[in-house]
Amino acid sequence: IPEEGTSDTEARQAEGTSAIQSVYGSESEGGKMNHIIIIQSAYPAERAELSARRLEITRHTCAVALRTQRVKPVVHVTVCPDDAHIEARREVFLSTSCDVRFLERPAWRLYHENWELPSGWKLVSRMDDDDVLSIDFCELLQTAARERREALLWPVGYTFWRQQIFRLEHRGNQFPTLCTSGDENPHQEPHWEIPKRWPSRAVSTAPGWIWVRHGDAATTTLQRYRQKQLGRIDSTRFACNLRAIHRACEQAGQA
């Protein structure tokens, strides 16, 4: 599936992030709840090669997913100010036409990051900068949202590994969304614990995400995420090009 063109990023960059709070509406304004997706993309200067590899993958995964969302979220993304590719990384995220807030941090931090979330009821989702979301991911979360403390889950998705697609169903996967009026976020605890500790319900049983595996994202648990091999993804739900993703992942090596 070809990617859509980018928007005028220069004008967006000129606006800066100083007035980013203006993008948050009042609680449940117009029937929609504030929705923030938090993303770790912080690569310090000494990890310049990793930064470059991951940036190329981001162009074909995370950025495409955000750009093609039917309902746009607000994006909070951590970046390192001394990242060798900081300007290119900012431009990629701004090209999504989402409202983006860049949080400058000295390094990547998995747990207990300060994501500078707005007050009031909100949805807080997480994704990595090499993940893909379905085009209706944010739209269906808005439909499901209620002002109550709970976790909204997409239990079904895909694993993309070595040019192969696998269907994965797992309630404790990496893509939970928290509905909260506080500062809670999906990076505050292991994702597999969230359905155990939070009241939870599924948003949809359709595939909602693609978990992309490559050499810079190797994990010892990979085998359990290859449940059922498929011939293809549902291309009506994902506006990404798997061949382009595979090419972008080649420099990272195989997981």
Salt bridges, closest charged atoms under 4 A:
GLU3 OE2 - HIS60 ND1 2.86
GLU56 OE1 - ARG59 NE 3.28
GLU56 OE2 - HIS60 NE2 3.29
ASP83 OD2 - ARG89 NH1 2.47
GLU104 OE2 - ARG90 NH2 2.82
GLU113 OE2 - ARG105 NE 2.77
GLU116 OE1 - ARG101 NH2 2.55
GLU116 OE2 - ARG105 NH2 3.17
ASP129 OD1 - ARG54 NE 2.52
ASP130 OD2 - ARG54 NH2 3.34
ASP130 OD2 - HIS214 NE2 2.76
ASP136 OD1 - ARG237 NH2 2.82
GLU139 OE1 - ARG70 NH1 3.27
GLU150 OE1 - ARG146 NH2 3.95
GLU150 OE1 - ARG148 NE 3.78
GLU150 OE2 - ARG201 NH2 2.83
GLU169 OE1 - ARG167 NH1 3.42
GLU184 OE2 - ARG149 NH2 3.02
GLU189 OE1 - ARG197 NH1 3.03
GLU193 OE1 - ARG197 NE 3.67
ASP216 OD2 - ARG53 NE 2.67
GLU250 OE2 - HIS246 NE2 3.52
